[in-house]
């Protein structure tokens, strides 16, 4: 298995992910970071959140389901940008 290829095209910690809500077409951009680096005002979400768990390991084009108090949310991954280095997200 080519680990470099997996890292480059799948969501992981440090990835900046653009997602589209399948029902509303609303687009959001999140960067998955360690819990101590989370800052929602900067769209940095903890790797421990339900959204991060749903996205982790997924690829562009996939649709994930996130459980929310108001019901399930379906997000399609539009793009993934992997970090150049650890300093990029915090």
C-alpha positions, 0 to 999 in steps of 0.5 A, a space after each residue: 500500500 502506498 501510504 503517501 497516496 493515501 495521505 494525499 487524497 484522504 481526509 486526516 488530521 491537518 486536512 482542510 476539507 470543503 464540504 457541501 450539505 446535500 440537502 441545502 447546498 450550503 458549503 463549509 470549509 473545515 480544518 481538522 486539528 487536534 483538540 487543543 488547536 480547535 477554534 471554530 471562529 477559524 473553522 478549525 474543528 477538533 478531530 474528536 467531533 462527530 463531523 471530523 469522525 465522519 470525514 476521517 479517511 474519506 475521499 473527494 466525492 464521498 457523502 458522509 452522514 453526521 448525527 446532529 440533534 436535529 437529525 442526520 446531516 449528509 455532507 459531500 466532500 468537495 475538496 481536500 487540501 492536505 497540510 504542507 507541514 504541522 505548522 500550517 494548522 496551528 
